[in-house]
């Protein structure tokens, strides 16, 4: 799957979710208006349609996950770091961290030196270090600071990939939220959230 196609799938997924909900609401309304059906038959038909909707939403979300994985897996391959060199670099960084240096401070210095390898080692080794130090709750922020600090050193291809990957993450988050909302609220939901955070009004036709 190409990055362009994957991005198109992610962008269009909230509409697919909305269309699925609107279709289910119409079907349920049609069932409830059938006077020849007994209450028990109506209830069974409605329950079946709601189950079908949940299954459809799960399939739509799975398709979006595959698209996001395609975007995130399309990044440029960085050369592997020699293990012995990586160990020497990390031992130096570990001493700095143990002495109270902040990860962002180390990353800033590495950026000034243009040391992409040092940044790569820091990003790879920091999670285990911070978790062992009981600072796992700060890890996401620290890694984000490293990625942000590295931005001036990125090639145009790398910068484009990071932007696309971040957009895919955001889109998938919204899509998952919509799926969860429908699973818990069923056809009574009145709106979903689009990739750009806009509301999709389910009470109106698109």
N, C-alpha and C positions, 0 to 999 in steps of 0.2 A: 504494500500500500504506500503510495507516495505521500509526502508531507502535505501537499496541497489538498489531496483527497481526504486525508485524515482531518485536516483543519476544517474542511467543508462539512464533514460528518459531525464534528464537535459543535460547530456553529449552528447546524440545523437540528441538532438533537432536541433542544427544548421545544421546538415547534412540533417535532414528532411526538414528544410526550404530551403536549397540549392537545394535539389532534386525537391521540389515543383516548384521552380523558373525555373530550367532547363526544367522541363516537360512543363511548361506554354510557355516558349520560343520556344520549339520545335513545340508545337501546333499552336502558332501564326505564326511561319515561314511557317508551312504547309498551313495554311489558306491563307496567303499572296501570296503563290505560285500557288494557284488555279486560273487558267486563266478564268475558266467558271463563276467565281463569279463577280458580279458587285462591283464597289468600295464601294457602300453603304452596300452591303451584307458583304464584307470583314470587313468593319469598325464595323458593328454590331457584327460579330463573334469575332473579336479581343476584343471589349469592354466587351463582355460576358465572354470571357476567363480571362480577367484581373480581372473582378469582382469575378470569381470563385477562382482565385489565392488569392485575398485579403481575401476571406472567409476561404480558406484553411489555410492561414497564421494565421488568428485569432483563428481557432480551434487548431492549433499546439501550439500557445502561451498559450491558455487556459489550454491545457494539461500540459504544462511546469509549469504554475502557481500552478496547483493542486499538481504536483510533489514537487515543492519548499515548498508548505504548509505542505506536508507530512514530509519532512525533518525537517522543522522548528518546527513542532509540536511533534517531537519525543524525545524531551529533557527530562531529568530527572525532576521529580516534586519536587520542593523545598517546605519544610514545611511552612505553613502559619505563619505569625508573629502575635502574640497577639496584637490586635488593641491598647490597652492601652500602651503596651510596645513600639509599633511603634510610638505612639504619643509622648511619653517621649523622645525617641531617636531623632525624627525629631525636636522637639522643641530645643534640644541642638544643633543639626546641623544647624538649621535655625538661631540661635543666632550667630554661628560661621560665617555663610555665610554673615549675615547682618553686621558683624564686619569686613568684607573684606577678609575672608579666601577664598581661591580658592577651588573649588570642588575636584580637583586633590590632593591638600594638605590634605584635609579631608580623601579622599579615601586612600591615602598613609598611614596615621596614622592608619586607620581601618585595613588595610592589616597587618601592623606590629603587631597589637593587635589580629589578626586572627578573627576579628569581621565580620562574613559573614552577620549576621542580620543587622548590621549597614550599610553595603554596599548595601544590598537589599533595606533598607528604603531610603537611599540617592538616589539610582537610580530611585525609584518610585516617590519620592516627588520633586526631583530637577526640572523636566520639568515645573510644575506649578509655582514654585518659580522663575525660570529664565525668563519665559514668562511674569510674573507679573512685574519683574524688568526691562523689556524691553531688555533682553539679549537672546531672543529666537534664534538669529542667531548663538550664541555660544553653543547652547544646544547639537547638534549632536556631536561636538568635546568633550564636557565635559562628555557625556555619554560614548563615546568611551574610554576616559581616565580612567573612572571608571572600565569599562569592562577589559581594559588592566591591570590595577593595580590589579584586582582580580585574574588574571591568576594563580599566585603561590598557591592560596588556592583551586583551582578547583580539583575535583577528576578526575581520568582518563576518566570516562564516561562523565563528564561535559565538559572537554577539547575537547574530540572527537566530542561531540554534537556542541559545538561552532564553531569548525573548519568546520564541515559539513554544518552548517547553513550559515556561511559566504560564503562558496563556492557556496551554493545554491543561495544566494543573488546576487553574482557576475554573475553566469550563467544566472539568470533570467534577469539581467540588459542587458547582451549581446543579449539575445533572443528578448527582447522587442525592442532593438535598431534595430535589423535586421527586425523585423516586421514593425516598423515605416519606415525604409528605403524602404522596398518593397511597402508599402502603398503609399508612396510619389513618388517613382521612378519607380515602376512597373517593367516590364521585362527588362528595360534598365540597371538595376543594374549589375555591373560586379563582385562584391565580397560581401561576408557577413563575419561576425566575429565569429570565433569559441569560445567555452567556455574558451580556454586558450589564447585568443587574437590572435590566428593565423588567417590569411586570408583564406577564402574559395573562390577560383577562380571559378566564375560561367561560365567563357568562356571555361572551360575545363571540360571534364567528370571526375567524381570521380574515 
